[in-house]
Amino acid sequence: MDKSYKKICLKCKSTNTKKDGKRKWRQSYRCNDCGHVWITTRRKINKINKDSLYKDFSLHKQTYKELVSRYGISIKTVQNYLDTYKPPEIKLNNPTEIVLLVDTTYFWNTGLMVFKSVNTKEILHYQIVNYETNEWYRQWIRHLQQQWRIIKAIVCDWRRWLLWWFEWIPTQMCQFHQMQIIRRYITKTPILNANKELKGITDWLIHTNKEILTEQLDDWYIKYEKFIKEKWRNAKGKPYYIHRRTRSAYYSLRKNMKYLFVYLEYQWKIDIPNTTNWLEGFFSHLKYRVNLHRWLREDRKLKLISFLLSYTK
């Protein structure tokens, strides 16, 4: 056998060596000339930075196969590195006054509740929940207040009890969500004239103010008062309103009028957005990155979401 394929004795430098079993799962060799026995040293493995590996996985959108070819390790090793990695915690500044933006989105059966500061454009807190409840909102808003943060205003979707609990804080209802409520009641392409006119009023919601909207709704109600009050009786003689969805859409605007134009009332004091569109766009971007890694296990999916939230600017 050629010398290049023979193990060299560490003591006498002889190439007259042979294998001598295994010890501790490592190959042992014996020198036939001097009788010296030694065990092979472990192969040197390049140290892999878990932080850079997880960044490639989450931020740079690389799959398991791409990470295997880049780092020269197996898929199982890649998964072990990703499972043992601990995402950094969210680092917060300490602003004394904030405008709070809150909303919740869902990843399959998992809900993500996010609290964002409009002033500093940073995520103040996020919570993994099964359902979106007012109690969660109430609990974490009070937690932020206990951290000596003065909440000057809140922007949220239609959370009735949340709006009532914090009456002393100016609370703006998202106008886009109000438009979505009207759309659910009278559809995107209504057929009835009353619904068409009501949709036309709602479409200009972001370009109008409280006085003009109130006047338009008053005119609409005078015109279609008899229409929305029409009733019929069922087989048991119980009366029902015929156009219940139209009534619901109209009274939804009436009841929420108090919270739809708060941003105009405080425009000279506080910069309050009239929608939660920043969070809606952020949720779309977040879901896109998570959906790149199909069939992620539940714990891995939650870790990926936490990592992406911690790196949000």
Secondary structure, 3 states (H helix, E strand, C coil): CCHHHCCCCCCCCCCCEEEEEEECCEEEEEECCCCCEEECCCCCCCCCCHHHHHHHHHCCCCCHHHHHHHHCCCHHHHHHHHHHCCCCCCCCCCCCEEEEEEEEEEECCEEEEEEEECCCCEEEEEEEECCCCHHHHHHHHHHHHHCCCEEEEEEECCCHHHHHHCCCCCEEECHHHHHHHHHHHHCCCCCCHHHHHHHHHHHCHHHCCHHHHHHHHHHHHHHHHHHHCCEEECCCCCEEECCHHHHHHHHHHHHHHHHHCHHHHCCCCCCCCCCCHHHHHHHHHHHHHHHCCCCCCHHHHHHHHHHHHHCCC
